[in-house]
Amino acid sequence: MTAQSPLSRHGQRTSNCLKSRVFCEFCRRKSASSEAKRPTFPWKHGQFDVRWPCLSRRAWMTLAWALVWFVASQVALRSLLQSELQIADAEFGRKLADLRLAVAAQPDRPLVLMLGSSRVATGFRPDSLPRHEAPTTKAPLVFNFAQVGSGPEMAHLSLQRLLDAGIQPDWVFLEFWPPTWGAERGLKEFMDQINVGCLDWKSLKLLGGYVSRPRKLDRQWWNMQLFPLVTQREPLLRHFAPSWVLNPSEPDRRCRNLDRLGWWSPMTSVAPEERGRLVERYRRVYEHRLRRYQVAKTPDRALREIIALCQREQIRATVVVLPEGQVFRDLYPENALRDVKAYLEGIRRDCRVEVVDARDWVGDDGFMDGHHLLPEGAAVFTRRLGQDVVQPLLAEAPTPIRR
């Protein structure tokens, strides 16, 4: 075997070393490439490995100020919507503002409120009440605080909101209408009647007691509290830029033709053909419900709870069954009439309140559709209610003024 020279052995070692370094560099780059392709997880060895973008200090400050302004604007909008209820809760806010003006102008008069649905809103005209003649008592200040589409649950909520707003009525009339008491209401129906984002926490919990899914109601409320600029965009536009709203929503129409005492008059007259068409429309809606009539649990509980609230607050309560046309009264089968009569007797006995049955007080010509009163029919009903109910009860037990 031929011996290698020292120089040759040195060159071979140098070559091997160079190859080793090249191989190591290749492996390192390959490893780095694999690491880059590997998905990153937010945790690493038990600690978060957050990879923030490389931003300058000025950029971070700009981002922080933008966040502060966003939060401040949401808080300001939320406060505005809860203080100015006419923006997002137009019907309640408008009536509350008018009621406050009326009470401020005549603070020494007993306050009488009528709560109920659109049937009360169109059917009770405080300006048609007969002149108060009792010498020992002051003439009451009477206001129609009905809300379109509301039932006993919403009436309870409205009265509680009025009390929280500092309005202390002395006497409250509560509507009872059998078709409303014959069905449970879902969350969507309540959401269509009221802007939940305008409620405070106490009112939200009260309304949540009448729905089957209160957590869904809570989530909707929180969403409206956190992002009012998005969730309340339409009412804000309707209030500050009405020309941008293409189709006015229902609460906006409810505030039209509304007088200073809360009476709502959407129609002044109706042709016989139109009345017949409307009667037939509502007959199809309510005939099936009345055929299998039974008082539902939630409306019954709501009525009893609102009467209990009145008794705690020392407010006189009276239940009223508003007028119906003959064609609408004919929809009630005998079993439904018996159930309604027995139910009202139970309310009178259990809750110790007066019950007024005015179903036949107005003729058919006084209705627009068999159960909503026209202005002339509303005047007839209101005058008789004043003569037969309001004045005698005030004469028997003068209403105290607690304002």
C-alpha positions as CSV (number, residue, x, y, z in Angstrom):
1,M,0.0,0.0,0.0
2,T,1.3,3.4,-1.0
3,A,1.6,5.8,2.0
4,Q,-0.1,9.2,1.6
5,S,1.8,12.3,2.2
6,P,0.9,14.6,5.1
7,L,-0.2,17.3,2.6
8,S,-2.6,14.9,0.9
9,R,-4.1,13.8,4.1
10,H,-4.6,17.5,5.1
11,G,-6.4,18.2,1.9
12,Q,-8.8,15.3,2.3
13,R,-9.6,16.4,5.9
14,T,-10.3,20.0,4.6
15,S,-12.6,18.6,1.9
16,N,-14.6,16.5,4.4
17,C,-15.0,19.4,6.7
18,L,-16.3,21.6,3.9
19,K,-18.8,18.9,2.9
20,S,-19.9,18.6,6.5
21,R,-20.5,22.3,6.8
22,V,-22.5,22.5,3.5
23,F,-24.6,19.5,4.7
24,C,-25.3,21.2,8.0
25,E,-26.3,24.4,6.4
26,F,-28.6,22.5,4.0
27,C,-30.2,20.7,7.0
28,R,-30.6,24.0,8.9
29,R,-32.4,25.7,6.0
30,K,-34.6,22.7,5.4
31,S,-35.6,22.7,9.1
32,A,-36.3,26.4,9.0
33,S,-38.5,25.9,5.9
34,S,-40.5,23.1,7.6
35,E,-40.9,25.2,10.7
36,A,-42.3,28.1,8.6
37,K,-44.8,25.7,7.0
38,R,-45.9,24.2,10.3
39,P,-49.1,25.7,11.7
40,T,-48.6,27.9,14.8
41,F,-50.6,27.3,17.9
42,P,-51.5,30.1,20.4
43,W,-49.8,28.1,23.1
44,K,-46.2,26.9,23.4
45,H,-44.8,25.1,26.4
46,G,-47.8,26.2,28.5
47,Q,-47.4,29.9,27.5
48,F,-49.1,32.0,24.9
49,D,-46.9,32.7,21.9
50,V,-48.6,35.8,20.5
51,R,-47.1,37.1,17.3
52,W,-47.9,40.8,17.1
53,P,-47.5,42.7,13.8
54,C,-44.5,44.9,13.7
55,L,-46.1,48.4,14.1
56,S,-44.6,51.6,15.1
57,R,-45.4,53.3,18.4
58,R,-47.4,56.0,16.5
59,A,-49.5,53.3,14.8
60,W,-50.3,51.7,18.2
61,M,-51.3,55.0,19.6
62,T,-53.6,55.6,16.7
63,L,-55.2,52.2,17.1
64,A,-55.7,52.8,20.8
65,W,-57.4,56.2,20.3
66,A,-59.7,54.7,17.6
67,L,-60.7,52.0,20.1
68,V,-61.4,54.6,22.8
69,W,-63.5,56.8,20.5
70,F,-65.5,53.8,19.3
71,V,-66.3,52.7,22.9
72,A,-67.1,56.3,23.9
73,S,-69.5,56.7,20.9
74,Q,-71.3,53.5,21.8
75,V,-71.7,54.5,25.4
76,A,-73.0,58.0,24.4
77,L,-75.5,56.5,21.9
78,R,-76.7,54.1,24.5
79,S,-77.3,56.9,27.0
80,L,-79.0,59.0,24.3
81,L,-81.4,56.2,23.3
82,Q,-82.4,55.5,27.0
83,S,-82.9,59.2,27.8
84,E,-84.7,60.2,24.6
85,L,-87.1,57.3,24.2
86,Q,-88.8,58.9,21.2
87,I,-85.8,58.1,19.1
88,A,-86.0,54.3,19.2
89,D,-89.2,53.6,21.2
90,A,-91.3,56.1,19.4
91,E,-94.8,55.3,20.6
92,F,-94.0,54.9,24.3
93,G,-91.6,57.9,24.2
94,R,-94.1,60.2,22.5
95,K,-96.9,59.3,24.9
96,L,-94.6,59.6,27.9
97,A,-93.6,63.1,26.8
98,D,-97.2,64.2,26.3
99,L,-98.2,62.7,29.6
100,R,-95.5,64.6,31.5
101,L,-96.6,67.8,29.9
102,A,-100.2,67.2,30.9
103,V,-99.3,66.3,34.5
104,A,-96.9,69.3,34.8
105,A,-99.7,71.7,33.6
106,Q,-102.3,70.3,36.1
107,P,-100.4,68.6,38.9
108,D,-103.4,68.9,41.4
109,R,-105.7,66.7,39.4
110,P,-106.1,62.9,39.9
111,L,-104.4,61.0,37.1
112,V,-106.4,58.3,35.3
113,L,-104.7,56.0,32.7
114,M,-106.2,53.6,30.2
115,L,-103.8,50.7,29.2
116,G,-104.4,48.3,26.5
117,S,-104.0,47.5,22.8
118,S,-104.9,49.2,19.5
119,R,-108.6,48.7,20.4
120,V,-108.1,51.0,23.4
121,A,-105.8,53.4,21.4
122,T,-108.5,54.0,18.9
123,G,-111.6,53.5,21.1
124,F,-110.9,55.7,24.2
125,R,-111.1,59.5,23.7
126,P,-110.3,61.4,26.9
127,D,-111.5,64.7,25.3
128,S,-115.0,63.2,24.9
129,L,-115.5,62.5,28.6
130,P,-118.5,64.3,30.1
131,R,-117.9,67.3,32.3
132,H,-117.0,66.4,35.9
133,E,-119.8,67.5,38.2
134,A,-118.9,66.1,41.6
135,P,-118.4,69.1,43.9
136,T,-116.3,67.2,46.4
137,T,-113.6,66.0,44.0
138,K,-111.4,67.6,41.3
139,A,-111.9,66.6,37.7
140,P,-109.4,63.8,36.8
141,L,-106.7,64.1,34.2
142,V,-107.4,61.2,31.9
143,F,-104.8,59.9,29.5
144,N,-104.9,57.1,26.9
145,F,-101.6,55.2,27.3
146,A,-102.5,52.2,25.1
147,Q,-99.9,50.8,22.8
148,V,-100.7,49.2,19.4
149,G,-100.4,45.4,19.5
150,S,-99.9,45.1,23.3
151,G,-101.5,42.6,25.6
152,P,-101.5,42.3,29.4
153,E,-97.8,41.5,29.4
154,M,-97.0,44.7,27.7
155,A,-99.5,46.6,29.8
156,H,-97.6,45.4,32.9
157,L,-94.3,46.5,31.4
158,S,-95.7,49.9,30.5
159,L,-97.1,50.6,34.0
160,Q,-93.8,49.5,35.6
161,R,-91.9,51.8,33.2
162,L,-94.2,54.7,34.0
163,L,-93.7,54.2,37.7
164,D,-89.9,54.1,37.3
165,A,-90.2,57.3,35.3
166,G,-91.9,59.1,38.2
167,I,-95.5,58.9,36.8
168,Q,-97.8,57.9,39.7
169,P,-101.4,57.3,38.4
170,D,-104.3,57.2,40.9
171,W,-106.5,55.0,38.8
172,V,-105.8,52.6,35.9
173,F,-108.2,51.0,33.5
174,L,-107.0,47.6,32.1
175,E,-108.3,46.1,28.9
176,F,-109.5,42.6,28.7
177,W,-110.1,41.2,25.2
178,P,-110.8,37.4,25.0
179,P,-108.9,36.7,21.7
180,T,-105.7,38.1,23.3
181,W,-106.1,36.0,26.4
182,G,-106.6,32.9,24.3
183,A,-103.0,32.4,23.1
184,E,-99.5,32.5,24.4
185,R,-97.2,35.1,22.8
186,G,-93.7,34.4,21.5
187,L,-90.6,36.4,21.7
188,K,-90.9,37.6,18.1
189,E,-94.3,39.2,18.9
190,F,-92.8,41.1,21.8
191,M,-89.8,42.1,19.7
192,D,-92.1,43.5,17.1
193,Q,-94.0,45.6,19.6
194,I,-91.1,47.2,21.6
195,N,-87.4,48.1,21.0
196,V,-85.8,45.9,23.6
197,G,-82.6,48.0,23.6
198,C,-84.4,50.9,25.2
199,L,-85.3,48.8,28.3
200,D,-83.3,49.0,31.5
201,W,-82.3,45.8,33.3
202,K,-85.3,45.8,35.6
203,S,-87.8,46.1,32.7
204,L,-85.9,43.5,30.7
205,K,-86.2,41.0,33.6
206,L,-90.0,41.8,33.9
207,L,-90.5,41.1,30.1
208,G,-88.3,38.0,30.3
209,G,-90.7,36.5,32.8
210,Y,-93.3,36.3,30.1
211,V,-91.3,34.6,27.3
212,S,-90.3,30.9,27.0
213,R,-86.7,31.7,26.1
214,P,-85.5,34.6,28.3
215,R,-81.8,33.9,27.5
216,K,-82.4,34.7,23.9
217,L,-84.0,38.0,24.9
218,D,-81.0,38.7,27.1
219,R,-78.6,38.1,24.3
220,Q,-80.6,40.4,22.0
221,W,-80.5,43.1,24.7
222,W,-76.8,42.8,25.3
223,N,-76.2,43.0,21.6
224,M,-78.2,46.3,21.4
225,Q,-76.3,47.7,24.5
226,L,-72.8,46.9,23.1
227,F,-73.4,48.0,19.5
228,P,-76.2,50.6,19.4
229,L,-74.7,52.3,16.3
230,V,-75.4,49.1,14.3
231,T,-78.5,47.6,16.0
232,Q,-80.3,51.0,16.3
233,R,-79.3,52.4,12.9
234,E,-82.9,52.7,11.5
235,P,-84.4,54.6,14.4
236,L,-81.4,56.9,14.5
237,L,-81.8,57.6,10.8
238,R,-85.5,58.1,11.3
239,H,-84.9,60.7,14.0
240,F,-81.9,62.6,12.6
241,A,-82.2,62.0,8.9
242,P,-85.8,60.9,8.1
243,S,-85.3,61.6,4.3
244,W,-82.9,58.7,4.2
245,V,-85.5,56.2,5.4
246,L,-87.3,54.7,2.4
247,N,-90.1,52.8,4.2
248,P,-91.3,54.2,7.6
249,S,-91.5,51.4,10.1
250,E,-94.6,50.6,12.3
251,P,-93.7,52.7,15.4
252,D,-93.4,55.8,13.2
253,R,-97.0,55.3,11.8
254,R,-98.3,54.8,15.3
255,C,-97.4,58.3,16.2
256,R,-99.3,59.9,13.4
257,N,-102.8,61.2,14.2
258,L,-102.1,61.0,17.9
259,D,-103.6,63.7,20.0
260,R,-102.2,65.3,23.2
261,L,-104.1,62.9,25.5
262,G,-103.0,59.7,23.7
263,W,-106.0,59.0,21.5
264,W,-105.0,57.5,18.1
265,S,-107.2,58.0,15.1
266,P,-105.8,56.1,12.0
267,M,-109.1,56.3,10.1
268,T,-111.9,58.9,10.4
269,S,-114.4,57.0,8.3
270,V,-114.8,53.8,6.3
271,A,-116.9,52.8,3.3
272,P,-119.4,49.9,3.9
273,E,-117.5,47.8,1.3
274,E,-114.2,48.4,3.0
275,R,-115.8,47.6,6.4
276,G,-117.1,44.3,5.1
277,R,-113.7,43.4,3.7
278,L,-111.9,44.2,7.0
279,V,-114.5,42.3,9.0
280,E,-114.1,39.2,6.8
281,R,-110.3,39.5,7.2
282,Y,-110.4,39.5,11.0
283,R,-113.1,36.9,11.0
284,R,-110.7,34.4,9.4
285,V,-108.1,35.4,12.0
286,Y,-110.1,35.0,15.1
287,E,-112.9,32.5,14.3
288,H,-110.7,29.4,14.8
289,R,-109.2,30.8,18.0
290,L,-112.6,31.5,19.5
291,R,-114.0,28.1,18.5
292,R,-111.5,26.4,20.8
293,Y,-111.3,29.2,23.3
294,Q,-109.4,28.7,26.6
295,V,-107.7,31.4,28.7
296,A,-103.9,31.0,28.4
297,K,-101.8,30.9,31.5
298,T,-99.4,33.7,30.6
299,P,-101.9,36.4,29.9
300,D,-103.9,35.4,33.0
301,R,-100.7,35.7,35.1
302,A,-99.9,39.0,33.6
303,L,-103.3,40.5,34.4
304,R,-103.1,39.3,38.0
305,E,-99.6,40.6,38.4
306,I,-100.5,44.0,37.1
307,I,-103.4,44.2,39.4
308,A,-101.1,43.2,42.3
309,L,-98.7,45.9,41.3
310,C,-101.6,48.4,41.4
311,Q,-102.6,47.3,44.9
312,R,-99.0,47.6,46.1
313,E,-98.7,51.1,44.7
314,Q,-102.2,52.0,46.0
315,I,-103.6,52.5,42.5
316,R,-107.2,51.8,41.9
317,A,-107.6,49.2,39.1
318,T,-110.7,48.5,36.9
319,V,-110.9,45.9,34.1
320,V,-112.8,46.9,31.0
321,V,-114.1,44.8,28.1
322,L,-114.3,47.2,25.2
323,P,-117.1,47.3,22.6
324,E,-117.4,44.9,19.7
325,G,-119.7,45.0,16.7
326,Q,-122.5,42.5,16.4
327,V,-120.8,40.6,13.6
328,F,-117.8,40.1,15.8
329,R,-119.8,39.1,18.9
330,D,-121.5,36.5,16.8
331,L,-118.1,34.7,16.4
332,Y,-118.2,33.6,20.0
333,P,-119.6,30.1,20.5
334,E,-121.6,29.4,23.7
335,N,-118.7,27.7,25.4
336,A,-116.4,30.7,24.8
337,L,-119.0,33.1,26.3
338,R,-119.4,30.9,29.4
339,D,-115.6,30.7,29.8
340,V,-115.2,34.5,29.4
341,K,-118.0,35.2,31.9
342,A,-116.6,32.7,34.5
343,Y,-113.1,34.1,34.0
344,L,-114.2,37.7,34.6
345,E,-116.1,36.7,37.7
346,G,-113.0,35.0,39.0
347,I,-110.9,38.1,38.4
348,R,-113.6,40.2,40.2
349,R,-113.7,37.8,43.1
350,D,-110.0,37.0,43.5
351,C,-108.5,40.4,42.8
352,R,-111.3,42.5,44.2
353,V,-111.5,44.9,41.3
354,E,-114.4,46.3,39.3
355,V,-115.1,44.7,35.9
356,V,-117.0,46.7,33.2
357,D,-118.5,44.8,30.3
358,A,-119.0,47.3,27.4
359,R,-119.2,44.8,24.5
360,D,-122.6,46.0,23.3
361,W,-122.3,49.7,24.0
362,V,-121.6,50.8,20.3
363,G,-123.5,49.9,17.1
364,D,-121.9,48.4,14.1
365,D,-121.6,51.8,12.3
366,G,-119.2,52.9,15.0
367,F,-116.5,50.4,14.0
368,M,-114.0,50.3,11.2
369,D,-113.7,46.5,11.2
370,G,-116.0,45.1,13.9
371,H,-113.6,45.6,16.9
372,H,-111.7,48.9,16.3
373,L,-113.8,52.0,16.9
374,L,-114.0,54.9,14.6
375,P,-113.9,58.5,16.1
376,E,-117.7,58.7,16.5
377,G,-117.9,55.2,18.1
378,A,-115.0,56.1,20.4
379,A,-116.8,59.2,21.5
380,V,-120.0,57.2,22.3
381,F,-118.1,54.6,24.3
382,T,-116.0,57.2,26.2
383,R,-119.0,59.3,27.2
384,R,-120.9,56.3,28.6
385,L,-117.8,55.1,30.4
386,G,-117.5,58.5,32.0
387,Q,-121.1,58.7,33.0
388,D,-121.7,55.1,34.2
389,V,-118.3,54.3,35.7
390,V,-115.8,57.1,36.2
391,Q,-118.1,59.7,37.9
392,P,-119.9,57.2,40.2
393,L,-116.7,55.6,41.4
394,L,-115.0,59.0,42.0
395,A,-118.1,60.1,43.9
396,E,-118.0,56.9,46.1
397,A,-114.3,57.0,46.9
398,P,-112.5,60.2,46.0
399,T,-109.1,59.5,44.5
400,P,-106.2,60.7,46.5
401,I,-103.5,62.8,44.8
402,R,-100.0,61.5,45.7
403,R,-97.9,63.8,43.6
